[in-house]
Amino acid sequence: MTSPTVCVTVDFDGHAIWLQWDPTLSPAKMGRADFAGTVGLPRMLDLFAAEDVPATIYVPGHTVEVFPEVCRRALAEGHEIGHHGYLHKDHTSLDIEAERREFVRGLDAYDRILGLRPRGFRAPGGDLSANSIPLALEHGLSYDASGTAHDYLPYYARVGDAWIPDGPLALGDLVDVVEIPLLGSMIDVPQMEFLVRPPMPGLHAYDKILKMWCDELDWMCEFQPDGVLSLVLHPTTIPRGARLRVLRDFLRHAKAKGARFLRHGEVADTFRATHPLS
Ligand SMILES: [Zn+2]
């Protein structure tokens, strides 16, 4: 019998995301980032250890520079760290040279501070530019975790699509970068966070969020039992107050469904081994 795969992923955005959203350095905003690095992620790592679950943690290079110790702890405890840009810029707003600088500056931070070459990438904000996958290929990354062309199954990325004015879309070619799906309903922030800017109504009842996440997993188990479901969590949000209970209870529900927990690098390796790119 096929076991469903659950991936616990964390976008540890740190101060970098607030510097994009609100560069006034408001102490209230900076405090949220301080919480993520000093309280939130350590609490999540404690829970992952207690539940014996591995995670994949996407960290902007800037955040590695601000919070090196908790990143080292995550690696020492067996979690994977993935590329998440340098300053969490919107890569769709950058030309290829500016995006390449962000990409390389991130790689430099991982190497210099953690001695690490990430195996995969998740676009800041989950949005890829047309140049993001070519840059991942250029730097030898194995996978991207921003995929939207399937809800549960990994697939190979495509590059070189061309829009012909007043004509058909010319599809590009598949390349050797595995796309791992990102499902919006599995992101904690829109459900849990209240923000004025950018507007985020959040603050839904915890039992409602838990039910939604369990429903997504149950549906996958029924209709796509070989699928991969990735939680997308933020240390500024889910470990604050009682919300962490939602994560703990979801992990226990997934275990009861017989789920196996994989890091994203393992998902990419498994997909490549079973679906060679011809
Ligand atoms: Zn992010």
Boltz pocket constraint, residues with backbone or C-beta under 6 A from the ligand:
constraints:
  - pocket:
      binder: B
      contacts: [[A, 11], [A, 12], [A, 13], [A, 17], [A, 84], [A, 88], [A, 123], [A, 124], [A, 125]]
      max_distance: 6.0
